[in-house]
Amino acid sequence: MNLLSITQLLKDNDYQYERKFYLPGFSREEIIAMVNSHPAIFTEIFYRRKVNNIYFDSFNMKSYFDNLDGVSNRLKVRIRWYGNNLGFIEKPILELKVKNNYLRGKIQFPLPSFSINNNFSIVTIKKIFREAKIPEFLKIELQSLDLAIFNYYNREYFLSENKNFRFTIDDNMKFHRLNNLHNNFFDSFSNYKDVVLELKYSQENDDFAASITNNLPFRITKSSKYVMGVERLVNL
């Protein structure tokens, strides 16, 4: 996809920082205890819910390899929704996630509802894109993408007392390989033990971020659920 055209849809204040901590060996309960005891006083702001994602990529897996190669400016395309992962899907959102060095920007468009079952294919998705209220140039760009990975996990949300920093905790991750034509969802990988902690904050608060991360007993890591899914499912 044309990254330049996509980024023109973003404003400067649409970008924020995202810092990830991939935490094998720590339980969800241990991570929650660390967040709750943080001096910035984080409190839970939303109920624990299931996050579902369908990831797309080009035929030559550009998004995947851009991530592996550490390309500074790159794009990830997915459909996200919350709740049930199979059957009738309500309120799905098309998300175009732009990485610009350490900053992340997200463009979102609501999509028509659809169903995920054994008849689910790229034909279903292309029809949804054609019917969606999104820019025409983007509809054309999206037609060139293939289905890649379907994943879902549980997420919890915590906000600092000054409301400038937000943690999310993801666990119970599961991945399915997707095919453009036929999907039975048998090709899958589950990761129920590992946890991903993510810190998000606006550009104006970057000078204060160290006060948050320095009070955690682990370091920032590179972590992509899309890359994780591709690497675990490629040999199935």
C-alpha positions in Angstrom: 0.0 0.0 0.0 1.0 3.6 -0.6 2.3 4.6 2.9 2.6 8.3 1.9 -1.1 8.5 0.9 -2.1 6.8 4.2 -0.1 9.1 6.4 -1.7 12.2 4.8 -4.9 11.1 6.6 -3.2 11.6 10.0 -2.6 14.8 11.8 0.5 15.4 14.0 -1.5 15.0 17.2 -2.8 11.7 16.0 0.5 10.1 16.8 1.4 8.7 20.2 4.1 6.7 21.8 3.7 2.9 22.4 6.2 1.0 24.6 5.8 -2.8 24.8 7.0 -5.3 27.3 6.9 -9.0 26.2 6.9 -10.9 29.5 7.4 -14.6 29.3 7.7 -16.1 32.8 5.4 -13.5 34.4 1.8 -14.4 35.2 -1.1 -12.0 34.5 -1.7 -11.7 38.2 1.9 -10.7 38.8 1.8 -8.0 36.1 -1.5 -6.6 37.5 0.1 -6.5 41.0 3.1 -4.5 39.6 0.8 -2.1 37.8 -1.4 -1.6 40.9 1.6 -0.9 43.0 3.2 1.7 40.6 3.8 5.1 42.2 1.9 6.8 39.4 -1.2 5.1 40.8 -2.8 3.2 38.0 -6.5 2.1 38.3 -8.5 -0.2 36.0 -10.7 1.9 33.7 -12.5 -0.8 31.6 -13.7 -4.3 32.0 -11.6 -7.2 30.8 -12.6 -8.1 27.3 -11.7 -10.1 24.2 -9.9 -8.3 21.4 -10.1 -9.8 17.9 -7.9 -9.0 14.9 -7.7 -10.0 11.2 -4.3 -9.0 9.8 -3.6 -8.4 6.1 -0.4 -8.4 4.1 0.8 -8.2 0.6 1.6 -11.4 -1.4 5.3 -10.9 -0.6 4.6 -10.3 3.1 5.9 -6.7 3.1 4.4 -5.8 6.5 6.0 -8.9 8.1 9.4 -8.3 6.7 9.4 -4.5 7.3 8.9 -5.4 11.0 11.7 -7.9 11.0 14.1 -5.5 9.2 13.2 -2.7 11.6 12.0 -0.3 8.9 11.3 3.0 10.6 8.2 4.0 8.6 5.8 1.2 8.0 2.1 0.2 7.9 0.0 -2.5 9.4 -3.6 -3.2 8.2 -6.1 -5.1 10.3 -9.8 -5.4 11.1 -10.5 -5.2 14.9 -13.6 -5.9 17.0 -14.5 -6.9 20.5 -16.4 -9.8 22.0 -17.2 -13.0 20.1 -14.5 -14.1 17.8 -16.6 -16.4 15.5 -20.1 -16.1 14.1 -21.8 -12.8 13.4 -19.3 -9.9 13.9 -20.8 -6.6 15.0 -19.1 -3.2 14.8 -15.9 -4.2 13.1 -13.3 -1.4 12.6 -10.7 -1.1 9.8 -7.5 0.1 11.4 -4.5 1.4 9.5 -1.6 1.5 12.0 1.3 3.7 10.9 4.7 3.5 12.6 7.0 6.5 12.4 10.2 5.6 14.3 9.0 5.4 17.9 5.6 7.0 17.2 2.4 5.2 16.3 -0.6 6.7 14.4 -3.9 5.0 13.9 -6.6 5.6 11.3 -10.0 4.0 11.8 -13.1 3.4 9.7 -16.3 1.5 10.8 -17.1 -1.4 8.6 -20.4 -3.3 7.8 -21.1 -6.3 10.0 -20.0 -9.7 8.6 -19.8 -13.4 9.6 -16.8 -15.6 10.3 -17.5 -19.2 9.5 -16.3 -21.9 7.1 -17.3 -19.8 4.2 -15.2 -16.8 5.3 -12.7 -15.8 2.5 -11.1 -12.8 0.9 -14.2 -12.5 -1.3 -16.2 -11.7 1.9 -13.6 -9.1 3.0 -13.4 -7.4 -0.5 -17.2 -7.0 -0.5 -17.1 -5.4 2.9 -14.4 -2.9 1.8 -16.4 -2.0 -1.3 -19.4 -1.2 0.8 -17.6 0.6 3.5 -17.6 4.4 3.8 -13.8 4.8 3.2 -11.9 6.9 0.7 -12.0 5.6 -2.8 -8.2 5.5 -3.2 -8.1 3.3 0.0 -10.6 0.9 -1.4 -8.4 0.4 -4.4 -5.3 -0.1 -2.2 -7.1 -2.7 0.0 -8.1 -4.9 -2.9 -4.4 -5.8 -3.3 -4.0 -7.3 0.2 -4.3 -10.9 1.3 -5.7 -12.5 4.4 -2.8 -13.4 6.8 -3.5 -14.0 10.5 -6.5 -14.1 12.8 -5.8 -13.7 16.4 -7.6 -12.9 19.7 -6.7 -12.3 23.3 -8.0 -10.9 26.6 -7.1 -7.3 27.4 -7.3 -5.1 30.6 -6.9 -1.3 30.8 -5.3 0.8 33.5 -4.9 4.7 33.6 -2.5 6.7 35.7 -3.9 9.1 38.3 -2.9 12.1 36.2 -4.5 10.4 33.2 -1.4 10.9 31.0 -0.3 7.2 30.8 -2.3 4.0 30.0 -1.3 0.4 30.5 -2.9 -2.5 28.7 -2.3 -6.1 29.7 -2.9 -8.9 27.1 -3.0 -12.6 27.8 -4.6 -15.8 26.6 -3.4 -15.3 23.0 -4.5 -17.5 20.2 -3.6 -17.4 16.5 -5.2 -18.9 13.3 -3.6 -19.0 9.9 -5.9 -17.6 7.2 -6.2 -18.5 3.6 -7.8 -16.4 0.9 -10.2 -19.0 -0.3 -11.0 -21.6 2.4 -10.8 -21.4 6.2 -11.6 -24.1 8.7 -9.6 -22.4 11.5 -7.9 -25.7 12.4 -4.4 -24.3 11.8 -3.8 -22.6 15.1 -1.3 -21.8 17.8 -2.2 -20.9 21.4 0.0 -18.9 23.9 -1.9 -19.0 27.2 1.2 -18.4 29.4 2.9 -15.3 28.1 1.7 -11.7 28.8 2.3 -8.5 26.9 2.2 -5.2 28.8 1.9 -2.0 26.7 2.3 1.6 27.8 0.7 4.4 25.7 1.0 8.1 26.0 0.9 11.3 24.0 4.0 13.1 22.5 3.8 15.9 25.0 4.3 13.5 27.9 7.4 11.8 26.5 9.7 13.7 28.8 8.0 12.1 31.8 7.8 8.5 30.4 11.0 7.5 32.1 9.4 8.0 35.5 6.9 5.3 34.5 9.2 2.8 32.9 12.0 3.1 35.5 9.6 1.9 38.1 9.0 -1.4 36.3 11.3 -4.4 36.9 11.8 -5.2 33.2 12.9 -3.5 30.0 11.1 -2.4 26.9 11.1 -5.1 24.2 10.2 -5.4 20.6 6.9 -7.3 20.4 4.4 -7.8 17.5 1.5 -10.2 17.8 1.3 -10.3 14.0 4.9 -11.3 13.7 4.5 -13.8 16.6 1.5 -15.4 14.8 3.2 -15.6 11.4 6.4 -17.2 12.8 4.5 -19.8 14.9 2.0 -20.7 12.1 4.2 -20.7 9.0 5.3 -24.4 9.4 1.9 -25.8 10.3 
